[in-house]
Structures are given as C-alpha cells and as structure tokens.
C-alpha cells in the first residue's frame, strides 16, 4: 500500500489498486452463474449481422395479366382495320366550318395516339414471337439433350467401377414350380376337409335345432307361463327340491354349482371330488351322462 501511495501519478495508483482488488475479489461474475444447460454457457464469437436488404412487403396481389393476342385471333390486331375500328377518325361532315388551333391540336393528338397504338401492338407482337421462339428452342434443346443422354453408350469409367451383377440375378424369367401339382393336391384336400367339417357342423346344428324345437315358445300364453315360472319367488327352491338338494337354494350356482374346471372334471372322474353335488350324484347319474354323450356322438344331434 505504501508503494501505491508513493506513486507519482494518482491515476496510476488508482488503476493498480483496482487491479489488485479485482484479482483478490471473492465475488462471482455474472458468467459464472450461468448454468450448463444455458446456450450462453459456452462463449462463442458473435457472428456479424446480416447485411441483406429485404424488399418492403407489398400487400395485396397483382391481377392476372390479360392475353393481348388470343390464340384463336392470331395477328388480327396488327391489321390496319383493327386500329381504325378501335380509334375511328371523325367524319368530314362533323368538322366545324373553321379550324382553330385547338381543333388542329386535338386532331394531331388523335393521330399520334393511333400511331402509338399501331406501333405498340407491333412491338408487343414481336416480343411475343421472340419469347415463343426462345421457349421452343429451350424445350427442343432440353428434349434433344435428354434423348442423347438416354441413348448414349455407357461410359468407360462407369463400366470399370460398377459392381458385378450375376446373370442369374438379371434373369427375370418366371419358371414354373416343380412341386406345383403336389402343392395343388395338398391344398385341394385341405379345402375339401375344411368344407366337410363345416358341412358336418352345419348338420349337427340343424339336428340340435330340430331336437330342441319341441321346447320352443310359439305363443304369448306359453311365454307368459314361462315368465311366471322362471321369475317366481320360489323358483330356485323348487329346482333344488326337484334335484334332491338340501338347504335353501337362492340362485343357479346353489342348484347346478359353478362352471367346472379341468381339475374338477378330473376329480369327478376319479371320484376324489369334495363337492356336495358330486357326493350326492350316484354312479347311475354319471353313467346316464356318459351314455348321453355317446348317443350324441353316434346320432350327430343333441340328446335331451
């Protein structure tokens, strides 16, 4: 500090003091507080601003220019008659007895407009012919270039650098399958077997429908009687008494039990079932069920 105070120049001493204070400062700069996920974490040079001059925005749109020389008319507007019809001259009897300077100036301006119209139409026609000729020449050249490129022989560098293609790959002929007849016979037998199974299933369904038709409800009286029977208060109780079930039956599962599983079927077959309905089922009942299934297999219909 004594060195700083002894410095001849006060400004130099203040500058050195500020440098020392910044070197030993414990405060963090603003850049050290930037998180890593911020785009400003990595300092990159600022690119120069673009000097592109953008055109001012013009609102609206320009109308579609009309065709001055329609295709069906051709060069009709170049004839002298078109100019005469467009800007006809005044008849001599319409002229006044005296020709003033204003009248002479008007006639001169009218003649100048007719001349400008004729010259303008001629220039526009020449411009159109030039544009058509340029376009046709450009299209013809492009067409010729494409045909020349399509019909040109293969270049030597392409021939030397292309990959090897086997002749078997280039052969696109479709050869008949040597196993086509055996495959057709196998498919035919498979289709016939499928049709036969469908026919048998349809026949079984018709037979079952014929057998069950005796219990169909065909009148309103039978429907009402069946509804009264099924929705009576003691329906399940009567069903339980009819099949010899003890206790109060309140639903279908109390009468016929839950749907059997594969394990229940095996237990019923081996006689190890712990269900009450299987305990009260005699060998006669099981024999009747087996005989009914066998009869259904033989007759092809449902046995009630």
C-alpha positions in Angstrom: 0.0 0.0 0.0 2.9 2.3 0.7 4.1 1.7 -2.9 0.7 2.8 -4.2 0.7 5.9 -2.0 4.2 6.8 -3.1 3.4 6.6 -6.8 3.9 9.9 -8.5 0.7 9.7 -10.6 -2.6 9.4 -8.7 -4.4 7.8 -11.7 -1.8 5.0 -12.0 -2.1 4.3 -8.3 -5.9 4.1 -8.5 -5.6 1.8 -11.5 -3.2 -0.5 -9.7 -5.5 -0.5 -6.7 -8.5 -1.6 -8.8 -6.5 -4.4 -10.4 -5.4 -5.8 -7.1 -9.0 -5.6 -5.7 -10.3 -7.4 -8.7 -7.7 -10.1 -8.5 -8.4 -10.9 -4.9 -12.2 -10.4 -5.1 -14.3 -13.4 -3.9 -17.5 -12.4 -5.7 -18.6 -14.4 -8.7 -19.0 -12.8 -12.1 -22.3 -12.9 -14.0 -20.9 -15.6 -16.3 -20.0 -18.0 -13.5 -23.7 -18.1 -12.6 -24.8 -19.3 -16.0 -26.0 -23.0 -15.7 -24.5 -25.6 -18.0 -27.8 -26.1 -19.8 -27.9 -22.5 -20.9 -26.9 -21.7 -24.5 -24.7 -18.9 -23.1 -22.6 -21.4 -21.1 -20.1 -21.8 -24.0 -18.9 -18.4 -25.1 -18.8 -18.1 -28.9 -17.9 -15.2 -31.0 -20.9 -13.1 -32.1 -21.4 -13.5 -35.9 -21.7 -10.3 -37.9 -25.1 -9.0 -38.6 -26.6 -9.8 -42.0 -26.5 -7.0 -44.5 -29.2 -8.4 -46.7 -31.6 -5.8 -47.7 -35.1 -7.2 -47.7 -37.7 -5.8 -50.1 -40.6 -4.0 -48.5 -43.8 -6.0 -48.1 -46.3 -5.2 -50.7 -49.8 -6.1 -49.5 -52.4 -7.4 -51.9 -51.7 -9.2 -55.2 -51.3 -8.2 -58.8 -54.1 -9.0 -61.2 -53.6 -11.7 -63.8 -52.4 -10.0 -67.0 -54.8 -10.5 -69.8 -53.7 -12.0 -73.1 -53.2 -9.3 -75.7 -53.1 -11.6 -78.6 -55.5 -14.5 -78.1 -54.6 -17.8 -79.8 -57.7 -18.1 -81.8 -57.4 -14.5 -83.2 -53.7 -14.7 -84.2 -52.3 -11.4 -85.5 -55.7 -9.8 -86.2 -54.7 -6.7 -84.1 -51.8 -5.9 -86.4 -54.1 -5.1 -89.3 -55.0 -1.5 -90.2 -58.7 -2.2 -89.9 -58.3 -3.0 -86.1 -56.7 0.4 -85.4 -59.5 2.1 -87.5 -62.2 0.2 -85.6 -60.5 0.9 -82.2 -59.9 4.6 -82.8 -62.1 5.7 -85.7 -61.5 9.0 -87.4 -64.2 11.7 -87.2 -66.2 12.1 -90.4 -65.6 15.2 -92.5 -69.1 16.4 -92.1 -68.6 16.6 -88.4 -65.7 19.1 -88.7 -66.5 22.7 -87.9 -66.5 25.5 -90.6 -63.4 27.0 -89.1 -60.3 25.2 -88.0 -59.0 26.6 -84.7 -55.7 25.9 -83.1 -57.4 23.7 -80.5 -59.1 21.7 -83.2 -55.8 21.2 -85.0 -54.0 20.2 -81.8 -56.8 17.6 -80.9 -56.5 16.1 -84.4 -52.8 15.9 -84.1 -53.0 14.2 -80.6 -55.6 11.7 -82.0 -53.3 10.8 -84.9 -50.4 10.4 -82.5 -52.5 8.0 -80.4 -53.4 5.9 -83.4 -49.8 5.8 -84.5 -48.6 4.8 -80.9 -51.3 2.1 -80.8 -50.2 0.5 -84.0 -46.5 0.7 -83.1 -47.2 -0.7 -79.6 -49.1 -3.6 -80.9 -46.4 -4.4 -83.4 -43.7 -4.3 -80.7 -45.7 -6.5 -78.4 -46.3 -9.0 -81.2 -42.5 -9.1 -82.0 -41.8 -9.6 -78.3 -44.3 -12.4 -78.1 -42.8 -14.1 -81.1 -39.3 -13.8 -79.6 -40.5 -15.3 -76.3 -42.2 -18.2 -78.0 -39.2 -18.9 -80.2 -36.9 -18.8 -77.2 -39.1 -21.1 -75.2 -39.5 -23.5 -78.1 -35.7 -23.6 -78.7 -35.1 -24.2 -75.0 -37.6 -27.0 -74.8 -36.2 -28.6 -78.0 -32.7 -28.4 -76.7 -33.7 -30.0 -73.4 -35.5 -32.7 -75.3 -32.6 -33.4 -77.5 -30.2 -33.4 -74.5 -32.4 -35.9 -72.7 -32.7 -38.2 -75.7 -28.9 -38.0 -76.3 -28.2 -38.9 -72.7 -30.7 -41.8 -72.7 -29.3 -43.3 -75.9 -25.6 -42.6 -75.1 -23.4 -45.6 -74.6 -22.1 -46.5 -71.1 -19.1 -44.5 -70.1 -15.8 -46.4 -69.6 -15.3 -45.2 -66.0 -18.9 -46.4 -65.2 -18.2 -49.8 -66.8 -14.9 -50.2 -64.9 -16.3 -49.1 -61.5 -19.7 -50.8 -61.4 -20.3 -53.8 -59.2 -20.5 -57.3 -60.5 -24.1 -58.4 -61.3 -24.7 -62.2 -61.7 -26.5 -63.4 -64.8 -28.9 -65.3 -62.5 -30.0 -62.0 -61.0 -30.5 -60.4 -64.3 -32.7 -63.4 -65.4 -36.2 -62.3 -64.6 -38.0 -65.2 -66.2 -40.7 -66.8 -64.0 -40.1 -70.5 -64.1 -42.9 -72.9 -63.1 -42.7 -74.5 -59.6 -41.7 -78.2 -59.9 -43.9 -79.0 -56.9 -47.0 -77.2 -58.1 -49.1 -80.3 -58.7 -48.4 -81.8 -55.3 -49.0 -78.5 -53.7 -52.3 -78.1 -55.5 -53.4 -81.7 -54.5 -52.5 -80.9 -50.9 -54.4 -77.6 -50.9 -57.3 -79.3 -52.6 -57.5 -82.0 -49.9 -57.2 -79.3 -47.2 -60.0 -77.3 -48.7 -62.2 -80.4 -49.0 -61.6 -81.4 -45.4 -62.5 -77.9 -44.2 -65.7 -77.9 -46.3 -66.6 -81.3 -44.9 -66.1 -80.1 -41.3 -68.2 -77.1 -42.0 -70.9 -79.3 -43.5 -70.9 -81.6 -40.5 -71.0 -78.7 -38.1 -74.0 -77.3 -40.0 -75.7 -80.7 -40.0 -75.2 -81.0 -36.2 -76.6 -77.6 -35.7 -79.7 -78.4 -37.7 -80.2 -81.7 -35.8 -79.8 -80.0 -32.5 -82.2 -77.2 -33.6 -84.7 -79.9 -34.7 -84.5 -81.7 -31.4 -84.8 -78.5 -29.3 -87.7 -77.3 -31.4 -90.1 -79.3 -29.2 -89.4 -76.9 -26.4 -89.8 -73.6 -28.3 -92.2 -71.0 -27.2 -94.6 -70.2 -30.1 -97.4 -68.3 -28.4 -97.9 -65.5 -26.0 -99.7 -67.8 -23.5 -96.7 -70.1 -23.3 -94.4 -67.1 -23.0 -96.4 -65.7 -20.1 -96.5 -69.1 -18.4 -92.7 -69.5 -18.8 -92.1 -66.0 -17.4 -94.3 -66.6 -14.4 -92.4 -69.9 -13.8 -88.9 -68.5 -14.1 -89.5 -65.3 -12.2 -91.4 -66.8 -9.3 -90.2 -66.3 -5.8 -89.6 -70.0 -5.1 -88.2 -71.0 -8.5 -84.7 -71.9 -7.2 -86.2 -73.6 -4.1 -88.4 -75.8 -6.3 -85.5 -76.6 -8.6 -83.4 -77.6 -5.6 -86.1 -79.9 -4.3 -86.6 -81.4 -7.8 -82.9 -82.4 -8.0 -82.8 -83.5 -4.3 -80.7 -80.7 -3.0 -80.7 -80.0 0.8 -80.7 -76.5 2.1 -82.2 -73.2 0.8 -81.3 -72.7 -2.9 -81.2 -69.0 -3.8 -79.5 -68.9 -7.2 -78.4 -71.1 -10.1 -75.0 -71.9 -8.6 -76.7 -73.3 -5.5 -78.5 -75.8 -7.7 -76.1 -76.7 -10.5 -72.9 -75.4 -9.0 -70.2 -73.2 -10.5 -68.8 -73.9 -14.0 -66.5 -76.9 -13.7 -62.8 -76.6 -14.3 -60.4 -79.2 -15.8 -59.3 -80.1 -12.2 -63.0 -80.5 -11.2 -63.6 -82.8 -14.2 -60.7 -85.0 -13.3 -61.8 -85.2 -9.6 -65.3 -86.1 -10.7 -63.9 -88.9 -13.0 -61.5 -90.3 -10.4 -64.1 -90.0 -7.6 -62.0 -87.7 -5.4 -64.2 -84.6 -5.7 -65.2 -82.8 -2.5 -68.3 -81.0 -3.9 -71.6 -81.8 -2.3 -73.4 -82.2 -5.6 -70.8 -84.8 -6.7 -71.2 -86.5 -3.3 -74.9 -87.0 -3.9 -74.5 -87.9 -7.5 -74.7 -91.7 -7.9 -72.9 -93.9 -10.4 -76.2 -94.2 -12.2 -76.3 -90.4 -12.9 -72.7 -90.4 -14.2 -73.5 -93.5 -16.4 -76.5 -91.7 -17.9 -74.4 -88.7 -18.7 -71.8 -90.8 -20.4 -74.4 -92.7 -22.4 -76.0 -89.5 -23.5 -72.7 -88.1 -24.8 -72.0 -91.4 -26.6 -75.5 -91.2 -28.2 -74.9 -87.6 -29.3 -71.7 -88.7 -31.0 -73.4 -91.6 -32.8 -76.6 -89.7 -33.8 -74.9 -86.4 -34.5 -77.6 -84.4 -32.5 -78.1 -83.1 -29.1 -79.8 -85.5 -26.7 -82.1 -84.1 -24.0 
